[in-house]
Amino acid sequence: MKKIYILWLRQIKRYLRSRSRIVGSLAQPILFLLALGYGFGSVFQQAGQGNYVEFLAPGIIGMGIIFTAIFTGIEIIWDRQFGFLKEMMVAPVSRLSIMFGRTLGGATIAVMQGIIVLALSLFLGFHPYAWAGISLAIGVMFLIALLFTALGTMITSLLDDMQGFQLIMNFLVMPLFFLSGALFPLKGLPPALAIIARLDPLSYGIDALRILLINVGFYGLGTDILVLTAVTAVFLWLGSYFFKKIQI
C-alpha cells in the first residue's frame, strides 16, 4: 500500500505544481458553460425543458473529468521516453502496484478537476437541487474518473507514440462526450442514437450526476451506479493486464 501511495502522491504533486495545466484544463468547461448555457438557454426554456445552465452543468462536470482522466495516460508515454518508467519497472515493485498507484493518482486529479468545475458553475448560475447530494456526486465523479483513467492506461500501454495517443484519444473522447447526453436530454432520442447512448458508459455517469445534483434522470441511480461499477472493474482489469505486458 505504501508503494501505491507514493505513486499516487507523485501524480498529485505533479498536478498541483503545474498551474498552467490547471488553468488550461478549465478553459474548455467554462467556454461550454458560457457559450452553450446562455446561448441555447432561451431555446431550451421555450421547449419547456427548464433552465439549460442547470441541465448542462452536470454534463460539463463530466466533460472536465473525462478529459483530465483519460489524458493522464499520456504520462506513461512521457515517463517511458525519459526513462523513468524503466526505473520503476526494475524496482522491487509489482507492475500491478505501479498501475494502480498511477491510476488512482490520475482519478484523484480528475475528481479535483470536476470539483473545481462544479464550484465555478455555481458562480455561473447553477443551483444544486439539494446540497446533501454533492457528497454522493463526488463519489460518482470518482467512479467516472477511475473508469476513464484505467481506459487511458490501457491504451497507452499499447502505444509508444505521443502524437498517436493524442489522435486516438481525440477520436475516442469526443464521441464519448457528445453521445453521452451531456449536452441534450436522453429522452425522445432517435432509436439508433438511443442505442449508442446506452452503450456509452459516460451516459450513466452524467445521468447519475444529474439525478444527484438537479433531481433529473433517465436510467435511474441504481442502474447508473451498477453499470459504472461493472465497466470500471472491466477497464481496471484490462488496464492492469496490458500494463503488465508493456515493453520498455
Secondary structure, DSSP 8 states (H G I E B T S, - for coil): -HHHHHHHHHHHHHHHT-HHHHHHHHHHHHHHHHHHHHHSHHHHHHTT---HHHHHHHHHHHHHHHHHHHHTTHHHHHHHHTTHHHHHHHSSS-HHHHHHHHHHHHHHHHHHHHHHHHHHHHHTT---S-TTHHHHHHHHHHHHHHHHHHHHHHHHHT---HHHHHHHHHHHHHHHHHTTTSSS-STT--HHHHHHHHH-HHHHHHHHHHHHHHS--SS-HHHHHHHHHHHHHHHHHHHHHHHHT---
